[in-house]
Amino acid sequence: MMTSNDVHWSKQNNNTFRRVGFQLAVDNVNRLDRGIYVCSVVIQLTPTVGQPVNVTGSTTVELDVLYRPAVTVSPDINPYKVKENTTNLHLTCNVTDANPAAKGYRWYKDGSQVSTGDTYLIRTVRRSHTGSYTCDATNSVGSSNISSFIQLDILSIGMLNAFFIQLSIKLTG
Protein backbone atom coordinates (compact mmCIF):
# COMPACT_ATOMS: atom_id res chain seq x y z
CA MET A 1 0.00 0.00 0.00
CA MET A 2 1.28 3.46 -0.92
CA THR A 3 1.71 6.09 1.81
CA SER A 4 2.42 9.81 1.61
CA ASN A 5 6.06 9.04 2.45
CA ASP A 6 6.34 7.23 -0.89
CA VAL A 7 5.58 10.44 -2.86
CA HIS A 8 8.46 12.90 -3.34
CA TRP A 9 8.37 16.35 -4.97
CA SER A 10 11.31 18.23 -6.44
CA LYS A 11 11.74 21.24 -8.70
CA GLN A 12 13.81 21.18 -11.88
CA ASN A 13 16.94 23.37 -11.69
CA ASN A 14 16.59 23.72 -7.91
CA ASN A 15 18.57 21.20 -5.87
CA THR A 16 17.28 22.48 -2.52
CA PHE A 17 13.53 22.08 -3.15
CA ARG A 18 12.27 18.78 -1.66
CA ARG A 19 8.81 17.90 -0.31
CA VAL A 20 7.06 14.67 0.67
CA GLY A 21 3.34 13.93 0.43
CA PHE A 22 0.40 13.23 -1.86
CA GLN A 23 -0.14 16.93 -2.57
CA LEU A 24 2.23 19.80 -3.19
CA ALA A 25 1.12 23.12 -1.72
CA VAL A 26 3.03 26.28 -2.62
CA ASP A 27 2.11 29.06 -0.20
CA ASN A 28 2.41 32.78 -1.00
CA VAL A 29 3.22 32.11 -4.65
CA ASN A 30 5.57 34.58 -6.33
CA ARG A 31 7.50 34.77 -9.60
CA LEU A 32 10.38 32.71 -8.19
CA ASP A 33 8.03 29.73 -7.75
CA ARG A 34 7.40 29.34 -11.47
CA GLY A 35 8.92 26.25 -13.01
CA ILE A 36 8.54 22.52 -13.48
CA TYR A 37 7.86 20.36 -10.44
CA VAL A 38 8.49 16.61 -10.51
CA CYS A 39 6.39 14.12 -8.56
CA SER A 40 8.17 10.78 -8.06
CA VAL A 41 6.81 7.62 -6.48
CA VAL A 42 8.76 4.57 -5.36
CA ILE A 43 6.66 1.65 -4.14
CA GLN A 44 8.02 -1.64 -2.93
CA LEU A 45 5.81 -4.54 -3.97
CA THR A 46 6.20 -7.77 -2.09
CA PRO A 47 4.86 -10.74 -4.03
CA THR A 48 3.69 -13.83 -2.18
CA VAL A 49 6.54 -15.71 -3.80
CA GLY A 50 9.95 -14.21 -4.59
CA GLN A 51 11.86 -11.06 -3.76
CA PRO A 52 10.34 -7.58 -3.22
CA VAL A 53 10.33 -5.37 -6.32
CA ASN A 54 10.62 -1.56 -6.41
CA VAL A 55 8.23 0.09 -8.85
CA THR A 56 8.94 3.72 -9.75
CA GLY A 57 7.09 6.38 -11.67
CA SER A 58 7.13 10.14 -12.09
CA THR A 59 5.24 12.97 -13.70
CA THR A 60 5.76 16.70 -14.05
CA VAL A 61 3.60 19.72 -13.36
CA GLU A 62 4.40 23.19 -14.65
CA LEU A 63 3.56 26.18 -12.45
CA ASP A 64 3.20 29.36 -14.50
CA VAL A 65 3.05 32.45 -12.27
CA LEU A 66 1.54 35.57 -13.83
CA TYR A 67 2.67 39.01 -12.66
CA ARG A 68 2.71 42.61 -13.80
CA PRO A 69 5.73 44.13 -15.57
CA ALA A 70 8.78 45.59 -13.87
CA VAL A 71 10.40 48.43 -15.84
CA THR A 72 13.38 50.78 -15.92
CA VAL A 73 14.08 53.86 -18.02
CA SER A 74 17.16 54.38 -20.16
CA PRO A 75 19.50 56.01 -20.62
CA ASP A 76 20.29 55.32 -16.98
CA ILE A 77 21.95 58.68 -16.29
CA ASN A 78 20.50 61.07 -13.72
CA PRO A 79 20.26 63.88 -14.32
CA TYR A 80 20.54 63.47 -18.09
CA LYS A 81 21.91 66.75 -19.46
CA VAL A 82 21.15 67.43 -23.12
CA LYS A 83 21.97 70.44 -25.28
CA GLU A 84 19.05 72.42 -26.62
CA ASN A 85 18.31 71.69 -30.31
CA THR A 86 19.65 68.12 -30.05
CA THR A 87 17.67 66.02 -32.52
CA ASN A 88 16.09 62.59 -32.16
CA LEU A 89 16.50 62.06 -28.42
CA HIS A 90 15.20 58.59 -27.48
CA LEU A 91 14.05 57.59 -23.99
CA THR A 92 13.37 53.86 -23.66
CA CYS A 93 11.04 51.98 -21.32
CA ASN A 94 12.77 48.65 -20.61
CA VAL A 95 10.65 45.78 -19.32
CA THR A 96 13.00 43.82 -17.05
CA ASP A 97 10.46 41.12 -16.15
CA ALA A 98 6.81 40.37 -16.99
CA ASN A 99 4.55 37.35 -17.38
CA PRO A 100 2.73 37.60 -19.70
CA ALA A 101 4.66 40.04 -21.87
CA ALA A 102 3.88 43.75 -21.70
CA LYS A 103 1.28 44.94 -24.21
CA GLY A 104 1.09 48.67 -23.57
CA TYR A 105 3.35 51.54 -22.50
CA ARG A 106 2.72 55.09 -21.26
CA TRP A 107 5.18 57.94 -20.78
CA TYR A 108 4.78 60.73 -18.24
CA LYS A 109 6.52 64.06 -17.83
CA ASP A 110 6.20 65.53 -14.34
CA GLY A 111 3.21 63.23 -13.69
CA SER A 112 1.22 64.03 -16.86
CA GLN A 113 0.95 61.53 -19.70
CA VAL A 114 2.83 62.68 -22.80
CA SER A 115 3.07 59.61 -25.03
CA THR A 116 2.54 55.88 -25.55
CA GLY A 117 4.92 53.21 -26.82
CA ASP A 118 8.10 51.69 -25.42
CA THR A 119 10.23 54.57 -26.78
CA TYR A 120 9.59 58.27 -26.30
CA LEU A 121 11.11 60.33 -29.11
CA ILE A 122 11.83 64.03 -28.79
CA ARG A 123 12.56 65.15 -32.35
CA THR A 124 14.13 68.51 -31.42
CA VAL A 125 15.00 69.19 -27.79
CA ARG A 126 13.72 72.47 -26.35
CA ARG A 127 14.07 73.97 -22.88
CA SER A 128 10.39 73.11 -22.34
CA HIS A 129 11.39 69.42 -22.34
CA THR A 130 13.15 69.84 -18.98
CA GLY A 131 11.47 67.58 -16.42
CA SER A 132 11.17 64.19 -14.77
CA TYR A 133 10.19 61.37 -17.17
CA THR A 134 8.76 58.00 -16.14
CA CYS A 135 7.09 55.17 -17.98
CA ASP A 136 4.81 52.32 -17.07
CA ALA A 137 4.03 49.09 -18.88
CA THR A 138 0.89 46.97 -18.68
CA ASN A 139 -0.06 43.37 -19.32
CA SER A 140 -3.20 41.34 -18.56
CA VAL A 141 -2.24 41.18 -14.86
CA GLY A 142 -1.79 44.91 -14.32
CA SER A 143 0.45 47.93 -14.54
CA SER A 144 4.07 48.33 -13.50
CA ASN A 145 3.02 51.30 -11.34
CA ILE A 146 5.59 53.72 -12.72
CA SER A 147 9.22 53.01 -13.35
CA SER A 148 12.43 54.51 -12.25
CA PHE A 149 12.69 58.04 -13.56
CA ILE A 150 15.06 60.11 -15.63
CA GLN A 151 15.54 63.81 -14.93
CA LEU A 152 16.05 65.56 -18.25
CA ASP A 153 17.95 68.85 -17.93
CA ILE A 154 18.19 70.96 -21.08
CA LEU A 155 21.27 73.11 -21.52
CA SER A 156 20.41 76.12 -23.64
CA ILE A 157 22.90 77.38 -26.21
CA GLY A 158 22.75 80.85 -24.63
CA MET A 159 23.64 79.42 -21.20
CA LEU A 160 26.54 77.43 -22.66
CA ASN A 161 27.90 80.45 -24.55
CA ALA A 162 27.73 82.61 -21.40
CA PHE A 163 29.51 79.87 -19.42
CA PHE A 164 32.32 79.58 -21.96
CA ILE A 165 32.72 83.38 -22.15
CA GLN A 166 33.05 83.56 -18.34
CA LEU A 167 35.48 80.64 -18.36
CA SER A 168 37.54 82.31 -21.08
CA ILE A 169 37.67 85.58 -19.10
CA LYS A 170 38.82 83.74 -15.96
CA LEU A 171 41.51 81.84 -17.85
CA THR A 172 42.88 84.91 -19.64
CA GLY A 173 42.29 87.42 -16.84
VOBA-1610 file (N, C-alpha, C; in pm, whole numbers, padded with zeros to 5 digits, always signed):
BEGIN
Met+00084-00118+00000Met+00000+00000+00000Met+00088+00125+00000Met+00050+00223-00080Met+00128+00346-00092Met+00091+00442+00021Thr+00194+00507+00079Thr+00171+00609+00181Thr+00225+00742+00130Ser+00194+00849+00203Ser+00242+00981+00161Ser+00394+00989+00163Asn+00459+00905+00242Asn+00606+00904+00245Asn+00667+00846+00119Asp+00586+00780+00037Asp+00634+00723-00089Asp+00635+00825-00203Val+00573+00942-00181Val+00558+01044-00286Val+00655+01158-00256His+00743+01186-00352His+00846+01290-00334His+00832+01395-00444Trp+00845+01522-00404Trp+00837+01635-00497Trp+00972+01704-00504Ser+01009+01744-00624Ser+01131+01823-00644Ser+01100+01927-00751Lys+01192+02020-00769Lys+01174+02124-00870Lys+01296+02120-00962Gln+01270+02119-01093Gln+01381+02118-01188Gln+01466+02243-01170Asn+01597+02227-01181Asn+01694+02337-01169Asn+01696+02399-01030Asn+01655+02323-00929Asn+01659+02372-00791Asn+01689+02252-00702Asn+01815+02236-00665Asn+01857+02120-00587Asn+01811+02123-00442Thr+01765+02238-00393Thr+01728+02248-00252Thr+01579+02224-00228Phe+01497+02225-00333Phe+01353+02208-00315Phe+01320+02060-00304Arg+01270+02017-00188Arg+01227+01878-00166Arg+01105+01880-00075Arg+01001+01806-00113Arg+00881+01790-00031Arg+00837+01644-00038Val+00760+01603+00062Val+00706+01467+00067Val+00556+01478+00091Gly+00478+01395+00020Gly+00334+01393+00043Gly+00255+01378-00086Phe+00127+01344-00071Phe+00040+01323-00186Phe+00016+01453-00263Gln+00014+01565-00193Gln-00014+01693-00257Gln+00102+01788-00235Leu+00123+01874-00332Leu+00223+01980-00319Leu+00148+02112-00303Ala+00172+02181-00194Ala+00112+02312-00172Ala+00224+02416-00174Val+00206+02519-00256Val+00303+02628-00262Val+00232+02751-00205Asp+00274+02793-00088Asp+00211+02906-00020Asp+00274+03037-00065Asn+00193+03144-00065Asn+00241+03278-00100Asn+00320+03277-00231Val+00257+03228-00335Val+00322+03211-00465Val+00376+03344-00516Asn+00499+03341-00568Asn+00557+03458-00633Asn+00632+03413-00758Arg+00688+03508-00831Arg+00750+03477-00960Arg+00864+03377-00950Leu+00928+03367-00835Leu+01038+03271-00819Leu+00989+03127-00811Asp+00859+03108-00785Asp+00803+02973-00775Asp+00772+02911-00911Arg+00774+02991-01017Arg+00740+02934-01147Arg+00846+02832-01188Gly+00800+02729-01256Gly+00892+02625-01301Gly+00823+02491-01312Ile+00905+02389-01331Ile+00854+02252-01348Ile+00883+02174-01220Tyr+00777+02118-01164Tyr+00786+02036-01044Tyr+00771+01890-01083Val+00849+01804-01019Val+00849+01661-01051Val+00795+01584-00931Cys+00695+01500-00958Cys+00639+01412-00856Cys+00689+01271-00885Ser+00761+01212-00789Ser+00817+01078-00806Ser+00762+00985-00699Val+00734+00862-00740Val+00681+00762-00648Val+00768+00637-00657Val+00805+00585-00542Val+00876+00457-00536Val+00796+00368-00441Ile+00746+00258-00494Ile+00666+00165-00414Ile+00735+00029-00416Gln+00745-00030-00300Gln+00802-00164-00293Gln+00687-00264-00289Leu+00683-00349-00391Leu+00581-00454-00397Leu+00642-00584-00349Thr+00571-00650-00262Thr+00620-00777-00209Thr+00526-00888-00256Pro+00572-00965-00355Pro+00486-01074-00403Pro+00480-01187-00299Thr+00380-01271-00312Thr+00369-01383-00218Thr+00483-01481-00235Val+00540-01485-00355Val+00654-01571-00380Val+00763-01486-00445Gly+00884-01493-00397Gly+00995-01421-00459Gly+01036-01299-00379Gln+01128-01224-00439Gln+01186-01106-00376Gln+01099-00982-00397Pro+01105-00885-00302Pro+01034-00758-00322Pro+01086-00685-00446Val+00998-00610-00510Val+01033-00537-00632Val+00997-00390-00612Asn+01091-00300-00645Asn+01062-00156-00641Asn+01002-00113-00774Val+00889-00045-00767Val+00823+00009-00885Val+00830+00161-00874Thr+00879+00227-00979Thr+00894+00372-00975Thr+00813+00436-01087Gly+00779+00560-01065Gly+00709+00638-01167Gly+00721+00786-01134Ser+00707+00869-01234Ser+00713+01014-01209Ser+00631+01088-01314Thr+00593+01208-01278Thr+00524+01297-01370Thr+00565+01439-01337Thr+00539+01531-01428Thr+00576+01670-01405Thr+00453+01759-01409Val+00464+01870-01338Val+00360+01972-01336Val+00430+02106-01353Glu+00380+02187-01446Glu+00440+02319-01465Glu+00355+02424-01395Leu+00421+02506-01314Leu+00356+02618-01245Leu+00396+02746-01318Asp+00297+02812-01377Asp+00320+02936-01450Asp+00262+03050-01367Val+00348+03135-01314Val+00305+03245-01227Val+00293+03371-01312Leu+00177+03434-01308Leu+00154+03557-01383Leu+00176+03677-01292Tyr+00241+03781-01345Tyr+00267+03901-01266Tyr+00283+04020-01358Arg+00264+04138-01301Arg+00271+04261-01380Arg+00416+04294-01414Pro+00437+04379-01514Pro+00573+04413-01557Pro+00652+04491-01453Ala+00783+04475-01459Ala+00878+04559-01387Ala+00958+04632-01494Val+00976+04763-01478Val+01040+04843-01584Val+01147+04936-01529Thr+01239+04974-01618Thr+01338+05078-01592Thr+01340+05171-01713Val+01398+05288-01694Val+01408+05386-01802Val+01555+05400-01841Ser+01580+05411-01972Ser+01716+05438-02016Ser+01714+05554-02116Pro+01821+05631-02124Pro+01950+05601-02062Pro+01943+05614-01910Asp+02028+05537-01844Asp+02029+05532-01698Asp+02131+05632-01644Ile+02107+05759-01673Ile+02195+05868-01629Ile+02105+05972-01564Asn+02134+06009-01441Asn+02050+06107-01372Asn+02135+06210-01301Pro+02115+06337-01327Pro+02026+06388-01432Pro+02091+06370-01570Tyr+02008+06361-01671Tyr+02054+06347-01809Tyr+02056+06487-01869Lys+02175+06538-01895Lys+02191+06675-01946Lys+02206+06670-02098Val+02119+06745-02166Val+02115+06743-02312Val+02116+06886-02362Lys+02193+06910-02469Lys+02197+07044-02528Lys+02066+07073-02601Glu+02022+07196-02588Glu+01905+07242-02662Glu+01932+07225-02811Asn+01828+07192-02887Asn+01831+07169-03031Asn+01892+07034-03071Thr+01925+06950-02972Thr+01965+06812-03005Thr+01847+06747-03077Thr+01876+06666-03178Thr+01767+06602-03252Thr+01760+06453-03221Asn+01638+06402-03231Asn+01609+06259-03216Asn+01660+06200-03085Leu+01617+06258-02975Leu+01650+06206-02842Leu+01551+06095-02808His+01603+05976-02779His+01520+05859-02748His+01529+05826-02599Leu+01414+05814-02534Leu+01405+05759-02399Leu+01336+05624-02413Thr+01389+05521-02347Thr+01337+05386-02366Thr+01284+05328-02236Cys+01166+05267-02245Cys+01104+05198-02132Cys+01142+05050-02145Asn+01228+05003-02056Asn+01277+04865-02061Asn+01199+04777-01965Val+01133+04674-02017Val+01065+04578-01932Val+01170+04476-01887Thr+01198+04473-01757Thr+01300+04382-01705Thr+01242+04246-01670Asp+01110+04239-01648Asp+01046+04112-01615Asp+00895+04130-01627Ala+00827+04034-01687Ala+00681+04037-01699Ala+00633+03900-01743Asn+00518+03858-01691Asn+00455+03735-01738Asn+00305+03750-01720Pro+00230+03764-01830Pro+00273+03760-01970Pro+00345+03889-02011Ala+00391+03890-02135Ala+00466+04004-02187Ala+00383+04133-02181Ala+00454+04244-02171Ala+00388+04375-02170Ala+00322+04401-02304Lys+00204+04463-02299Lys+00128+04494-02421Lys+00113+04643-02444Gly+00128+04724-02341Gly+00109+04867-02357Gly+00206+04946-02272Tyr+00239+05067-02319Tyr+00335+05154-02250Tyr+00278+05295-02246Arg+00309+05367-02138Arg+00272+05509-02126Arg+00390+05585-02069Trp+00412+05704-02125Trp+00518+05794-02078Trp+00456+05914-02008Tyr+00523+05958-01901Tyr+00478+06073-01824Tyr+00592+06172-01808Lys+00557+06299-01815Lys+00652+06406-01783Lys+00593+06482-01665Asp+00666+06484-01555Asp+00620+06553-01434Asp+00479+06509-01394Gly+00449+06379-01413Gly+00321+06323-01369Gly+00209+06327-01471Ser+00226+06396-01583Ser+00122+06403-01686Ser+00161+06318-01806Gln+00065+06240-01856Gln+00095+06153-01970Gln+00129+06235-02093Val+00239+06196-02160Val+00283+06268-02280Val+00290+06180-02404Ser+00292+06046-02386Ser+00307+05961-02503Ser+00275+05816-02468Thr+00267+05733-02572Thr+00254+05588-02555Thr+00365+05522-02636Gly+00388+05395-02611Gly+00492+05321-02682Gly+00613+05299-02593Asp+00695+05201-02628Asp+00810+05169-02542Asp+00924+05270-02556Thr+00921+05353-02661Thr+01023+05457-02678Thr+00954+05592-02691Tyr+01009+05690-02619Tyr+00959+05827-02630Tyr+01063+05906-02709Leu+01021+05960-02822Leu+01111+06033-02911Leu+01084+06182-02901Ile+01190+06257-02872Ile+01183+06403-02879Ile+01262+06442-03003Arg+01191+06488-03105Arg+01256+06515-03235Arg+01358+06629-03226Thr+01320+06740-03163Thr+01413+06851-03142Thr+01397+06897-02998Val+01504+06888-02922Val+01500+06919-02779Val+01489+07069-02757Arg+01394+07107-02673Arg+01372+07247-02635Arg+01382+07257-02483Arg+01400+07379-02433Arg+01407+07397-02288Arg+01279+07349-02220Ser+01167+07355-02291Ser+01039+07311-02234Ser+01036+07160-02207His+01133+07086-02259His+01139+06942-02234His+01204+06909-02100Thr+01257+07008-02030Thr+01315+06984-01898Thr+01208+06925-01807Gly+01242+06818-01734Gly+01147+06758-01642Gly+01184+06617-01604Ser+01098+06557-01524Ser+01117+06419-01477Ser+01029+06327-01561Tyr+01091+06229-01628Tyr+01019+06137-01717Tyr+01014+05998-01655Thr+00896+05938-01660Thr+00876+05800-01614Thr+00793+05727-01718Cys+00796+05595-01711Cys+00709+05517-01798Cys+00646+05406-01716Asp+00534+05354-01765Asp+00481+05232-01707Asp+00441+05139-01821Ala+00440+05011-01790Ala+00403+04909-01888Ala+00289+04828-01828Thr+00202+04776-01915Thr+00089+04697-01868Thr+00084+04563-01940Asn+00028+04465-01871Asn-00006+04337-01932Asn-00143+04297-01876Ser-00187+04174-01900Ser-00320+04134-01856Ser-00333+04126-01704Val-00220+04124-01632Val-00224+04118-01486Val-00238+04257-01426Gly-00171+04356-01486Gly-00179+04491-01432Gly-00071+04581-01486Ser-00049+04690-01414Ser+00045+04793-01454Ser+00170+04787-01368Ser+00281+04832-01424Ser+00407+04833-01350Ser+00409+04937-01240Asn+00309+05025-01236Asn+00302+05130-01134Asn+00422+05222-01136Ile+00455+05272-01249Ile+00559+05372-01272Ile+00698+05314-01246Ser+00786+05352-01334Ser+00922+05301-01335Ser+01015+05389-01254Ser+01142+05357-01268Ser+01243+05451-01225Ser+01224+05575-01312Phe+01290+05682-01279Phe+01269+05804-01356Phe+01401+05852-01414Ile+01389+05943-01509Ile+01506+06011-01563Ile+01476+06160-01558Gln+01567+06235-01499Gln+01554+06381-01493Gln+01626+06437-01614Leu+01550+06499-01703Leu+01605+06556-01825Leu+01631+06704-01802Asp+01757+06744-01808Asp+01795+06885-01793Asp+01844+06935-01928Ile+01784+07042-01976Ile+01819+07096-02108Ile+01914+07213-02090Leu+02027+07205-02157Leu+02127+07311-02152Leu+02106+07399-02274Ser+02067+07523-02251Ser+02041+07612-02364Ser+02173+07661-02422Ile+02172+07689-02551Ile+02290+07738-02621Ile+02336+07869-02559Gly+02241+07957-02526Gly+02275+08085-02463Gly+02347+08065-02330Met+02300+07970-02249Met+02364+07942-02120Met+02505+07889-02141Leu+02522+07800-02240Leu+02654+07743-02266Leu+02750+07850-02315Asn+02703+07938-02405Asn+02790+08045-02455Asn+02833+08137-02341Ala+02740+08174-02253Ala+02773+08261-02140Ala+02874+08192-02048Phe+02858+08062-02026Phe+02951+07987-01942Phe+03091+07989-02002Phe+03101+07962-02133Phe+03232+07958-02196Phe+03297+08097-02202Ile+03217+08202-02217Ile+03272+08338-02215Ile+03330+08368-02077Gln+03255+08333-01970Gln+03305+08356-01834Gln+03430+08274-01808Leu+03432+08150-01855Leu+03548+08064-01836Leu+03668+08122-01909Ser+03646+08172-02029Ser+03754+08231-02108Ser+03810+08355-02038Ile+03723+08437-01981Ile+03767+08558-01910Ile+03851+08520-01789Lys+03808+08418-01714Lys+03882+08374-01596Lys+04019+08319-01634Leu+04024+08244-01744Leu+04151+08184-01785Leu+04250+08287-01838Thr+04199+08390-01906Thr+04288+08491-01964Thr+04311+08608-01870Gly+04224+08626-01772Gly+04229+08742-01684Gly+04324+08725-01577
//
